[in-house]
């Protein structure tokens, strides 16, 4: 019993330290972001070069995976709905409302975040871990390059923007795939009319929830990737553990963030 309590205390202590370290990285991002856009010491050029590379790795290189998964989810969801309800022009709004709840509210942000974590977090964690092991941060400083401007601000800027773009892309493809199944069942419903009804049904709450999940989730995913990449203690043997811990921690945090934001959104919506 005493050993179990000791383990709980150890885990809680590690969690508290990691929590503080993550928000310290976020605080550094907020503090140094204006400096990153300054032309002083070529910070702006350094920032945008790293930012564009991060966007490519976190956003563009996930498109093919996002395309496949979003279409499969859209087909699966619409098949399940149509299996129980015969959709026609009179009850199309009910079908659209279900898509908004399942895809835009929940599945779109959650799956998009997991795709980002699996593709981008592993890449960033490995890259930064190797930099730590090879003392590349000291090399950057010797060339007058601020590691925060080169690493922290580009990553924490790219992750939320890429996540937001992936969510929109996922939602569009998934809902379009859902229409394909709907069209097979009832070819009298036009694609343009379907999207018109859907866009009219999307309210401010859906937009706010999506933005919060993308911005908060993206920044925390990026911060976690940076944090655990610095814990390799200059040992190649610890890089694998760093990557695994980054992915696991980012996934857990992102799922919790999604749940909390969705819960708050539903409470606000109902009131």
C-alpha positions as CSV (number, residue, x, y, z in Angstrom):
1,X,0.0,0.0,0.0
2,X,2.8,2.4,0.9
3,X,4.6,1.5,-2.3
4,X,1.5,2.2,-4.3
5,X,1.0,5.6,-2.6
6,X,4.6,6.4,-3.3
7,X,4.1,5.6,-7.0
8,X,1.1,7.8,-7.1
9,X,3.1,10.6,-5.6
10,X,5.9,10.1,-8.1
11,X,3.5,10.1,-11.1
12,X,1.7,13.2,-9.8
13,X,5.0,15.0,-9.2
14,X,6.2,14.2,-12.8
15,X,2.8,15.3,-14.1
16,X,2.9,18.6,-12.3
17,X,6.5,19.3,-13.4
18,X,5.6,18.5,-17.1
19,X,2.5,20.6,-16.8
20,X,4.6,23.6,-15.6
21,X,7.2,23.0,-18.3
22,X,4.6,22.8,-21.1
23,X,3.1,26.2,-20.1
24,X,6.6,27.6,-19.7
25,X,7.2,26.8,-23.4
26,X,3.8,28.4,-24.3
27,X,4.9,31.5,-22.3
28,X,8.2,31.6,-24.2
29,X,6.2,31.4,-27.4
30,X,4.0,34.4,-26.4
31,X,7.0,36.4,-25.3
32,X,9.2,35.8,-28.3
33,X,6.6,35.7,-31.1
34,X,6.8,39.5,-31.6
35,X,10.6,39.3,-31.7
36,X,10.3,36.5,-34.3
37,X,8.5,38.9,-36.7
38,X,11.2,41.6,-36.2
39,X,13.9,42.2,-38.8
40,X,16.5,42.5,-36.0
41,X,19.2,39.9,-36.3
42,X,17.4,38.4,-39.3
43,X,14.8,37.0,-37.0
44,X,11.9,37.4,-39.5
45,X,13.7,35.4,-42.2
46,X,14.8,32.7,-39.8
47,X,11.3,32.4,-38.4
48,X,9.5,32.2,-41.7
49,X,11.9,29.6,-43.1
50,X,11.3,27.4,-40.1
51,X,7.6,28.1,-40.1
52,X,7.1,27.1,-43.7
53,X,9.1,23.9,-43.1
54,X,6.9,23.1,-40.1
55,X,3.7,23.8,-42.1
56,X,4.9,21.4,-44.8
57,X,5.7,18.7,-42.3
58,X,2.6,19.2,-40.1
59,X,0.0,20.1,-42.8
60,X,0.8,19.3,-46.4
61,X,2.4,15.9,-45.7
62,X,-0.7,14.7,-43.9
63,X,-3.1,15.4,-46.7
64,X,-3.0,12.0,-48.3
65,X,-3.7,10.3,-45.0
66,X,-6.4,12.8,-44.1
67,X,-8.1,12.3,-47.5
68,X,-8.4,8.5,-47.1
69,X,-9.5,8.5,-43.5
70,X,-12.0,11.4,-43.9
71,X,-13.7,9.7,-46.9
72,X,-13.9,6.4,-45.1
73,X,-15.4,8.1,-42.0
74,X,-17.9,10.0,-44.1
75,X,-19.1,6.8,-45.9
76,X,-19.3,4.9,-42.6
77,X,-21.3,7.6,-40.8
78,X,-23.8,8.2,-43.6
79,X,-24.3,4.4,-44.1
80,X,-25.1,4.0,-40.4
81,X,-27.6,6.9,-40.5
82,X,-29.3,5.9,-43.7
83,X,-29.5,2.3,-42.4
84,X,-31.9,3.5,-39.8
85,X,-33.6,6.5,-41.4
86,X,-34.9,6.9,-44.9
87,X,-33.6,10.4,-45.9
88,X,-35.6,12.5,-48.2
89,X,-36.0,16.2,-49.0
90,X,-38.4,16.6,-46.0
91,X,-36.1,15.3,-43.3
92,X,-32.8,16.4,-44.9
93,X,-32.2,18.8,-42.0
94,X,-32.2,16.0,-39.5
95,X,-29.5,14.2,-41.6
96,X,-27.5,17.4,-41.8
97,X,-27.8,18.0,-38.0
98,X,-26.4,14.5,-37.3
99,X,-23.5,15.2,-39.6
100,X,-22.7,18.5,-37.8
101,X,-22.8,16.7,-34.5
102,X,-20.7,13.7,-35.5
103,X,-18.3,15.1,-38.0
104,X,-17.9,18.9,-37.3
105,X,-18.3,18.7,-33.5
106,X,-16.5,15.5,-32.6
107,X,-14.9,13.2,-35.2
108,X,-13.4,15.9,-37.5
109,X,-11.3,17.7,-34.8
110,X,-10.5,14.5,-32.9
111,X,-9.3,12.4,-35.8
112,X,-7.5,15.4,-37.4
113,X,-5.6,16.0,-34.2
114,X,-4.6,12.3,-34.0
115,X,-3.4,12.4,-37.6
116,X,-1.3,15.5,-36.8
117,X,0.1,13.9,-33.7
118,X,1.1,10.6,-35.4
119,X,2.6,12.3,-38.4
120,X,4.1,15.6,-37.1
121,X,4.8,15.0,-33.5
122,X,7.0,12.0,-34.3
123,X,8.9,14.0,-36.9
124,X,9.4,17.0,-34.6
125,X,10.4,14.9,-31.6
126,X,13.0,13.0,-33.6
127,X,14.4,16.1,-35.3
128,X,14.7,18.1,-32.0
129,X,16.0,15.1,-30.1
130,X,18.8,14.7,-32.6
131,X,19.5,18.4,-32.3
132,X,19.8,18.0,-28.6
133,X,22.1,15.0,-28.8
134,X,24.3,16.6,-31.4
135,X,24.6,19.9,-29.5
136,X,23.1,21.8,-32.5
137,X,21.5,24.3,-30.2
138,X,25.0,25.5,-29.3
139,X,25.9,25.7,-33.0
140,X,22.8,27.9,-33.6
141,X,23.8,30.2,-30.7
142,X,27.4,30.5,-32.1
143,X,25.9,31.8,-35.4
144,X,23.8,34.3,-33.5
145,X,20.5,32.5,-34.1
146,X,18.0,32.4,-31.2
147,X,16.9,28.8,-30.7
148,X,13.5,30.0,-29.5
149,X,12.9,32.0,-32.8
150,X,14.3,29.1,-34.8
151,X,12.4,26.3,-33.0
152,X,9.7,27.3,-30.5
153,X,7.8,30.1,-32.2
154,X,7.7,28.5,-35.7
155,X,6.4,25.1,-34.4
156,X,3.8,26.6,-32.0
157,X,2.6,28.9,-34.9
158,X,2.5,26.1,-37.5
159,X,0.8,23.4,-35.4
160,X,-2.5,25.2,-34.7
161,X,-2.8,26.6,-38.2
162,X,-2.1,23.2,-39.7
163,X,-4.6,21.5,-37.4
164,X,-7.3,24.0,-38.3
165,X,-6.6,23.5,-42.0
166,X,-6.7,19.7,-41.6
167,X,-10.0,19.9,-39.7
168,X,-11.6,21.9,-42.5
169,X,-10.2,19.6,-45.1
170,X,-11.4,16.5,-43.1
171,X,-14.9,18.0,-42.6
172,X,-15.3,18.9,-46.3
173,X,-14.2,15.5,-47.6
174,X,-16.1,13.5,-45.0
175,X,-19.4,15.4,-45.5
176,X,-19.0,15.2,-49.3
177,X,-18.5,11.4,-49.0
178,X,-21.7,11.3,-46.9
179,X,-23.6,13.1,-49.6
180,X,-22.4,10.4,-52.1
181,X,-24.2,7.7,-50.1
182,X,-27.2,10.0,-49.7
183,X,-27.3,10.5,-53.5
184,X,-27.3,6.8,-54.1
185,X,-30.3,6.4,-51.9
186,X,-32.1,9.6,-53.2
187,X,-30.8,11.2,-56.3
188,X,-33.3,14.0,-56.2
189,X,-31.2,15.9,-53.6
190,X,-28.7,18.1,-55.3
191,X,-25.1,18.6,-54.0
192,X,-25.4,22.4,-54.0
193,X,-28.7,22.3,-52.1
194,X,-27.3,19.8,-49.6
195,X,-24.3,22.1,-48.8
196,X,-26.6,25.1,-48.6
197,X,-28.7,23.5,-45.9
198,X,-25.6,22.4,-44.1
199,X,-23.9,25.8,-44.1
200,X,-27.1,27.4,-42.9
201,X,-27.2,25.0,-40.0
202,X,-23.6,25.7,-38.9
203,X,-23.8,28.3,-36.2
204,X,-21.3,30.3,-34.2
205,X,-21.0,27.6,-31.6
206,X,-19.6,25.1,-34.2
207,X,-17.1,27.7,-35.4
208,X,-16.0,28.6,-31.9
209,X,-15.6,25.0,-30.9
210,X,-13.5,24.2,-34.0
211,X,-11.3,27.2,-33.5
212,X,-10.7,26.5,-29.8
213,X,-9.9,22.8,-30.4
214,X,-7.5,23.7,-33.2
215,X,-5.7,26.6,-31.5
216,X,-5.4,25.2,-28.0
217,X,-4.9,21.6,-29.1
218,X,-2.3,22.6,-31.7
219,X,-0.3,24.8,-29.4
220,X,-0.2,22.1,-26.7
221,X,0.7,19.3,-29.2
222,X,3.6,21.5,-30.4
223,X,4.7,22.3,-26.8
224,X,4.7,18.6,-25.8
225,X,6.7,17.7,-28.8
226,X,9.3,20.3,-27.9
227,X,9.3,19.4,-24.2
228,X,10.0,15.7,-24.5
229,X,12.6,16.1,-27.2
230,X,14.7,18.0,-24.6
231,X,14.7,15.1,-22.2
232,X,17.0,12.8,-24.2
233,X,20.0,13.8,-22.0
234,X,22.3,13.7,-25.1
235,X,21.8,9.9,-25.4
236,X,20.7,8.4,-28.7
237,X,19.2,5.5,-26.8
238,X,16.6,7.8,-25.3
239,X,15.3,9.2,-28.6
240,X,12.8,6.3,-29.1
241,X,11.5,6.8,-25.6
242,X,11.2,10.6,-26.2
243,X,9.2,10.0,-29.4
244,X,6.9,7.5,-27.8
245,X,6.3,9.7,-24.8
246,X,5.6,12.7,-27.0
247,X,3.0,10.8,-29.0
248,X,1.3,9.2,-26.0
249,X,1.2,12.5,-24.0
250,X,0.0,14.6,-26.9
251,X,-2.7,12.1,-27.7
252,X,-4.0,12.0,-24.1
253,X,-3.9,15.8,-23.7
254,X,-5.6,16.4,-27.0
255,X,-8.4,13.9,-26.2
256,X,-9.0,15.6,-22.8
257,X,-8.9,19.1,-24.5
258,X,-11.5,17.9,-27.1
259,X,-13.7,16.5,-24.4
260,X,-13.6,19.6,-22.2
261,X,-14.2,22.0,-25.1
262,X,-17.1,19.9,-26.4
263,X,-18.6,19.7,-22.9
264,X,-18.4,23.4,-22.4
265,X,-19.8,23.9,-25.9
266,X,-22.8,21.7,-25.3
267,X,-23.5,23.4,-21.9
268,X,-23.4,26.8,-23.5
269,X,-25.5,25.6,-26.5
270,X,-28.2,24.1,-24.2
271,X,-28.4,27.3,-22.1
